[in-house]
Amino acid sequence: MLTLLSRKFPALVESLKFLPLFLTSSLLGISSSPAADWPNWLGPDHNGVYSEEGIVESIPETGLPVLWRTPVGGGYSGPAVVGDQVFVMDYQKQGGEAFNDPGRRAQLTGKERVLCLDRNTGKVIWEHAYERPYSISYPSGPRCTPTVDEDLVFTLGSEGDLHCLNKSDGELIWSHNFPNDFSAEVPIWGFASHPLVDGDLLICLVGGEGQTVVAFDKRTGEVVWKALSASAIGYCPASIIEAGGKRQLLIWHADGLYSLDPANGETYWNVEIKPSYEMAVTQPQKDGNHLYVSGIHSESVMLELGEDAPTVKELWRGKRNQAVYCCNSTPIFHHGTIFGADCNVGALIAVNGKTGDRYWQTFAATKPDEKRFVKHGTAFITRLAGTDSYLLLSEVGDLILADLSAEEYKERGRFHVLEPTSEAFGRRVLWSHPAYAGQTAFVRNDKEIVAVDISKK
């Protein structure tokens, strides 16, 4: 940011350089708040809301400036951005046949890597790599976005390698391998639940009797508590809400949604919701005192959260041609309306949160070409704070700016950022959640990561 300002206004920056740092930042409009970072999946508040100001109001037909491109390997892992560092995981395949079959595991040899890039140039600052054979379906690479907290970076690989790294140089501080250390079974689509930091705890879905969820001391890796048993852990990340006068840890595994006390893992309440193929994937979404849980096929439920105690009441369950059934991308629930990419229809759908009835649907955000087959059609949705404007990354690699409301989908331009390089259902897809920080979009596929300027000119 200062480099860019010094080019445009050299005299101004020179005159201010002797002021205290906090005063200089204030005068130049440089934010030092967490909103300027994207330290984990779904952003600083884990809610898919981007809070920086000065974002483009429309995307011109000429596109957006690309700041840099850096080669990476395969993976669904989204980037995390903190300060001048960008963190992302990939897989360097060395042998074996990679194929995407929902019923079979591919057998590969190779390395998982954690890359730290310079946010301004895209150059590699450090990397942490380790040998990791794969035996999973859809074996492109790691699924989990790195989680950055203070001076630590937490990463979880597809086969259950949990690493705590030093943020400055990538040095390994502690590690666990879930199959080896906890006798956990690797899900067919790999471990995909992003690690969650809560105070001094790092919370992960691990698997096994009484240890579906495990809380670690984030600085030592020691187990603090374990909780829950389930037929399978699923793929949904842990999240925390505040309701009923309590902080509640939400765990959605293959058998149901559970609310726990994050301090000790004790259960407050649970609701049965069993998605097909153990595919609890999307994070439950809260709007006021309502909570929406959405899964594949026809599994969804709207809950009312207790106001005076950690309780819930079921309001409705989705029916055929009702609600929205999300899988690869988490929906957004805002002002009573749910916006999500439906895995059955393949369209972006708006839903009435009170009734589950659909307001509208559009394929513009998932498949601009109507001839394209779009089972599990995907768009990653991020709301611009304080507005009804959204950034959407389509599975074909388009970054879209649009207004979403109960009345309509109103597009305000798009820019083709990257080619889709993964394969699903016979088509090419981009299935990796972007990061937004410093008025920049960070997007990756299986070949490169790209930084795109989204600032208002």
C-alpha positions in Angstrom: 0.0 0.0 0.0 2.8 2.5 1.0 4.7 1.5 -2.1 1.7 2.3 -4.3 1.2 5.6 -2.5 4.8 6.6 -2.8 4.7 6.2 -6.6 1.5 8.3 -6.9 2.3 10.9 -4.1 6.0 10.8 -3.4 6.1 14.2 -1.7 3.2 13.3 0.6 4.7 10.1 1.8 8.1 11.7 2.3 6.7 14.4 4.4 4.8 11.9 6.6 7.6 9.4 7.2 8.7 11.0 10.4 5.3 10.9 12.0 4.4 8.2 14.5 3.3 5.1 12.7 -0.3 5.2 14.1 -0.7 8.8 12.9 0.7 8.1 9.5 -1.7 5.2 9.0 -4.6 7.3 10.1 -3.8 10.1 7.7 -3.3 7.8 4.8 -6.4 5.8 5.4 -4.5 2.6 6.0 -6.4 0.2 8.1 -4.6 -1.8 10.8 -7.7 -3.6 11.9 -8.2 -7.4 11.4 -10.6 -6.5 8.5 -7.6 -5.8 6.4 -6.6 -9.5 6.7 -8.2 -12.8 5.6 -6.6 -15.1 8.2 -8.8 -18.2 7.6 -11.6 -19.7 5.6 -14.5 -17.3 5.2 -12.6 -14.3 6.5 -11.7 -12.8 9.9 -15.2 -13.4 11.4 -15.7 -16.8 9.8 -18.9 -15.5 8.1 -18.1 -14.8 4.5 -18.3 -11.0 4.9 -15.6 -8.7 3.6 -15.4 -5.5 5.5 -12.9 -3.3 3.8 -14.0 -0.1 2.0 -12.9 1.3 -1.3 -14.0 -1.7 -3.4 -15.0 -1.4 -7.0 -18.7 -0.5 -7.6 -18.7 -2.2 -11.0 -16.3 -4.4 -13.0 -15.6 -2.8 -16.4 -15.7 -4.9 -19.6 -11.9 -4.3 -19.9 -11.5 -6.3 -16.7 -9.5 -5.8 -13.5 -5.7 -5.3 -13.1 -3.8 -8.5 -12.3 -1.1 -7.7 -9.8 0.8 -11.0 -10.0 0.7 -14.7 -10.8 2.6 -17.4 -9.0 2.7 -21.1 -10.0 1.3 -23.6 -7.5 0.4 -27.3 -7.5 -3.0 -28.9 -7.1 -5.5 -28.3 -4.3 -8.8 -27.1 -3.2 -7.2 -25.2 -0.3 -8.1 -21.5 -0.4 -5.6 -18.7 0.5 -5.2 -17.0 3.8 -3.8 -13.5 4.0 -2.2 -11.8 7.0 -0.1 -8.6 6.8 2.3 -9.0 3.9 2.0 -12.8 3.7 -0.2 -15.1 1.7 -0.5 -18.7 2.8 -1.8 -21.6 0.6 -1.4 -25.4 0.4 -0.8 -27.6 -2.6 0.1 -31.1 -3.7 3.1 -32.0 -5.8 2.2 -35.4 -7.4 5.1 -37.7 -8.1 3.4 -40.9 -9.1 0.1 -42.8 -9.5 -3.0 -42.2 -11.5 -5.2 -39.3 -10.4 -8.9 -39.7 -11.1 -12.1 -38.3 -9.7 -14.5 -41.1 -8.9 -16.9 -40.7 -5.9 -16.7 -44.4 -5.3 -13.0 -45.1 -5.5 -9.8 -43.8 -3.9 -6.9 -42.9 -6.1 -3.5 -44.0 -5.0 -0.8 -41.4 -5.4 2.6 -40.5 -4.2 3.8 -37.0 -3.7 4.3 -34.1 -1.3 1.9 -31.7 0.4 3.3 -28.2 0.7 2.5 -25.0 2.7 3.6 -22.0 0.7 4.1 -18.5 2.2 4.1 -15.8 -0.5 4.9 -12.1 -0.5 1.5 -10.4 -0.6 2.9 -7.6 -2.8 4.9 -9.6 -5.4 3.7 -13.2 -5.1 7.3 -14.4 -4.6 7.8 -17.4 -2.3 9.1 -16.4 1.1 9.2 -20.0 2.5 7.7 -23.4 2.0 7.1 -26.3 4.3 6.9 -29.7 2.5 6.5 -33.3 3.5 6.0 -36.6 1.8 2.4 -37.7 1.8 0.9 -40.6 -0.2 -2.7 -40.1 -1.1 -5.5 -42.6 -0.9 -8.6 -40.4 -1.5 -11.2 -39.6 -4.1 -10.8 -36.3 -5.9 -7.0 -36.3 -5.1 -6.1 -32.8 -6.5 -4.6 -31.7 -3.2 -5.3 -30.3 0.3 -8.8 -29.1 1.1 -8.3 -26.9 4.1 -7.4 -23.2 4.1 -4.5 -22.4 6.4 -5.6 -20.8 9.7 -3.3 -17.9 10.9 -3.4 -16.8 14.5 -0.8 -14.4 15.9 2.6 -15.9 15.1 1.3 -19.3 14.2 0.0 -21.0 11.0 -2.2 -24.1 11.3 -2.6 -26.4 8.4 -4.5 -29.7 7.9 -3.7 -31.9 4.9 -6.0 -34.3 3.1 -4.7 -37.4 5.0 -4.9 -35.8 8.4 -1.5 -34.1 8.8 -2.1 -31.3 11.3 0.8 -28.9 11.5 1.6 -25.8 13.6 4.2 -23.6 11.9 6.0 -20.5 12.7 4.5 -17.7 10.6 7.7 -15.9 9.9 9.8 -18.8 8.6 7.7 -21.9 8.3 9.5 -23.8 11.1 7.5 -26.8 12.4 6.5 -26.2 16.0 4.3 -29.3 16.6 2.3 -31.8 14.6 -0.2 -34.6 14.7 -1.3 -37.2 12.1 -4.9 -38.1 12.8 -4.7 -41.7 11.6 -1.5 -42.5 13.4 -2.1 -40.5 16.6 -5.8 -41.0 17.0 -6.5 -44.1 14.9 -8.9 -41.9 12.8 -10.3 -43.0 9.5 -9.5 -40.8 6.5 -12.8 -39.8 4.9 -13.1 -40.8 1.2 -12.8 -37.2 0.2 -10.0 -36.4 2.6 -10.0 -34.3 5.7 -11.7 -31.0 4.8 -12.8 -29.3 8.0 -10.7 -26.2 8.4 -9.1 -25.9 11.9 -10.7 -23.3 14.1 -8.9 -21.2 16.7 -10.8 -20.2 19.8 -8.7 -18.4 22.4 -5.9 -20.8 23.4 -7.6 -23.8 21.7 -7.3 -25.2 18.2 -10.5 -27.2 17.4 -10.5 -29.9 14.7 -12.7 -32.7 13.5 -10.7 -35.9 14.0 -12.9 -39.0 14.2 -13.2 -42.1 16.3 -15.1 -43.1 19.4 -15.6 -40.1 21.7 -13.3 -37.9 19.6 -15.3 -36.7 16.6 -14.1 -33.2 17.7 -10.8 -32.6 19.5 -9.6 -29.4 21.1 -5.8 -28.9 21.2 -3.7 -26.4 23.1 -2.8 -24.3 20.1 0.8 -23.7 21.2 1.8 -27.2 22.3 -0.6 -29.5 20.4 -1.6 -31.2 23.7 -5.2 -32.5 23.8 -7.4 -30.4 26.1 -10.7 -32.2 25.5 -12.5 -34.6 23.2 -16.2 -35.0 22.5 -18.8 -36.8 20.5 -19.1 -40.1 18.6 -20.4 -40.3 15.0 -20.6 -42.7 12.1 -18.3 -40.3 10.2 -17.0 -36.8 10.8 -18.2 -35.4 7.5 -16.5 -32.4 6.0 -18.0 -29.4 7.8 -15.7 -27.0 9.7 -16.4 -26.2 13.3 -17.8 -22.7 14.0 -18.8 -20.6 16.9 -22.0 -18.6 17.4 -23.4 -16.6 20.3 -27.0 -17.3 21.3 -29.0 -18.0 24.4 -26.5 -16.1 26.5 -23.7 -18.6 25.6 -20.9 -19.0 23.1 -21.8 -22.2 21.2 -19.5 -24.4 19.2 -21.3 -25.9 16.2 -20.3 -29.4 15.0 -22.1 -30.9 12.1 -21.0 -34.4 11.5 -22.6 -37.2 9.4 -25.4 -37.8 11.9 -26.5 -34.4 13.1 -25.8 -30.9 14.2 -24.5 -30.4 17.8 -24.0 -27.4 19.9 -21.2 -27.7 22.5 -19.6 -25.6 25.2 -16.3 -24.6 23.5 -14.5 -24.6 26.8 -15.0 -28.3 27.6 -17.0 -30.0 24.8 -20.1 -30.6 26.8 -23.3 -30.8 24.7 -26.0 -28.1 24.8 -28.4 -29.5 22.2 -28.4 -31.5 19.0 -30.6 -31.9 15.9 -30.6 -34.9 13.6 -29.8 -34.0 10.0 -28.1 -36.8 8.0 -27.0 -35.8 4.5 -26.4 -38.4 1.8 -22.9 -40.0 1.5 -21.9 -38.5 5.0 -21.5 -35.1 3.2 -22.1 -32.6 6.0 -20.1 -29.9 4.3 -21.4 -26.3 4.5 -21.1 -24.2 7.6 -24.4 -23.5 9.3 -25.5 -19.9 8.8 -26.9 -17.6 11.4 -29.2 -14.6 10.8 -30.5 -13.0 14.0 -31.9 -15.9 16.1 -32.3 -18.2 13.1 -29.8 -20.9 12.0 -29.9 -22.6 8.6 -28.2 -25.9 7.8 -28.0 -27.0 4.2 -26.8 -30.3 2.7 -27.0 -32.2 -0.6 -30.1 -33.7 -2.1 -33.0 -32.6 0.1 -31.4 -32.2 3.5 -31.9 -28.8 5.1 -33.4 -27.4 8.3 -34.2 -24.0 9.7 -33.8 -23.6 13.4 -34.8 -21.0 15.9 -32.2 -20.3 18.6 -33.3 -19.8 22.2 -32.9 -16.3 23.5 -32.4 -17.1 27.2 -30.7 -20.4 27.1 -28.8 -22.5 24.6 -31.7 -24.3 23.0 -33.3 -24.7 19.5 -36.7 -25.2 18.0 -37.1 -26.7 14.5 -39.1 -24.4 12.2 -39.1 -26.2 8.9 -37.3 -28.7 6.8 -36.6 -28.3 3.1 -38.8 -30.2 0.6 -38.3 -30.9 -3.1 -38.2 -27.7 -5.2 -38.0 -25.7 -1.9 -35.1 -24.3 0.1 -31.5 -24.5 -1.3 -29.2 -27.5 -1.0 -25.6 -26.5 -0.9 -22.5 -28.6 -0.9 -19.2 -27.2 -2.2 -19.9 -23.6 -1.2 -21.5 -22.3 2.0 -24.6 -20.1 1.5 -25.1 -16.6 2.9 -28.1 -15.9 5.2 -28.7 -12.1 5.4 -31.8 -10.1 6.4 -34.0 -13.1 6.2 -32.9 -14.3 2.7 -30.7 -17.3 2.0 -28.4 -17.1 -1.1 -26.7 -20.4 -2.1 -25.5 -22.5 -5.1 -27.8 -25.5 -5.2 -26.1 -28.8 -5.9 -29.2 -30.4 -7.4 -30.2 -27.6 -9.8 -26.7 -26.1 -10.3 -28.1 -22.5 -10.0 -27.7 -19.7 -7.5 -31.0 -19.6 -5.6 -32.6 -17.1 -3.3 -34.8 -18.5 -0.5 -37.3 -17.0 2.0 -35.9 -17.8 5.4 -39.3 -17.8 7.1 -40.9 -20.4 4.7 -38.2 -22.0 2.7 -39.9 -20.9 -0.5 -37.7 -19.9 -3.4 -37.7 -16.3 -4.7 -35.7 -16.8 -7.8 -32.8 -18.7 -9.4 -30.1 -17.9 -12.0 -27.4 -19.8 -13.7 -25.4 -16.6 -14.4 -23.3 -17.1 -11.3 -22.5 -20.8 -12.0 -22.7 -21.5 -15.7 -23.0 -18.6 -18.2 -23.1 -21.2 -21.0 -26.5 -22.9 -20.7 -25.2 -26.0 -22.5 -22.9 -26.7 -19.6 -23.9 -29.6 -17.3 -23.9 -28.2 -13.7 -24.6 -30.9 -11.2 -23.0 -29.4 -8.0 -22.8 -26.0 -9.8 -20.7 -23.8 -7.6 -20.3 -20.2 -6.8 -18.4 -18.9 -3.8 -20.3 -16.1 -2.2 -18.9 -13.2 -0.2 -21.0 -10.2 1.0 -19.5 -6.7 1.1 -20.2 -5.5 4.7 -23.0 -3.0 5.1 -24.4 -3.6 1.6 -26.4 -6.0 -0.5 -23.5 -6.3 -2.9 -21.6 -9.6 -3.2 -18.5 -10.9 -4.8 -19.0 -14.3 -6.3 -16.3 -16.6 -7.8 -17.9 -18.9 -10.3 -16.7 -22.4 -10.9 -15.7 -21.3 -14.4 -13.2 -18.8 -12.9 -15.2 -15.6 -13.2 -15.1 -13.0 -10.4 -18.5 -11.4 -10.4 -19.8 -8.3 -8.6 -23.6 -8.5 -8.1 -26.4 -7.1 -6.0 -28.5 -9.9 -4.4 -31.9 -9.3 -2.8 -35.2 -11.2 -2.4 -36.3 -9.4 -5.6 -33.4 -10.0 -8.0 -29.9 -10.9 -9.0 -28.4 -7.8 -10.5 -24.9 -8.2 -12.0 -22.5 -5.3 -12.1 -19.8 -6.9 -14.1 -17.4 -9.9 -14.2 -13.8 -10.6 -14.9 -12.4 -14.0 -15.9 -9.6 -14.5 -13.4 -8.5 -18.1 -14.0 -9.2 -21.2 -16.0 -11.0 -24.0 -14.2 -8.4 -26.8 -14.0 -10.1 -29.5 -11.8 -12.6 -32.0 -13.2 -16.0 -32.9 -11.9 -18.9 -34.7 -13.6 -17.1 -34.4 -17.0 -16.5 -30.7 -16.9 -13.7 -28.4 -15.8 -14.3 -26.6 -12.5 -12.6 -24.2 -10.1 -13.6 -25.3 -6.6 -11.4 -23.2 -4.3 -12.7 -20.4 -2.1 -10.9 -17.0 -2.7 -9.5 -14.6 -0.1 -10.1 -10.8 0.0 -7.7 -8.5 1.7 -6.0 -5.1 1.0 -8.6 -4.4 -1.8 -7.2 -7.5 -3.5 -8.8 -10.8 -4.5 -6.6 -13.8 -4.2 -7.7 -16.8 -6.3 -6.1 -20.1 -7.1 -6.6 -23.1 -9.3 -4.3 -26.2 -9.7 -1.7 -24.3 -11.6 -1.3 -20.8 -10.2 -2.5 -18.3 -7.6 -3.4 -14.8 -8.8 -3.8 -11.5 -7.1 -6.4 -9.2 -8.6 -6.8 -5.5 -7.8 -10.5 -4.9 -6.8 -9.9 -1.3 -5.5 -12.2 1.6 -6.5 -10.3 3.9 -8.8 
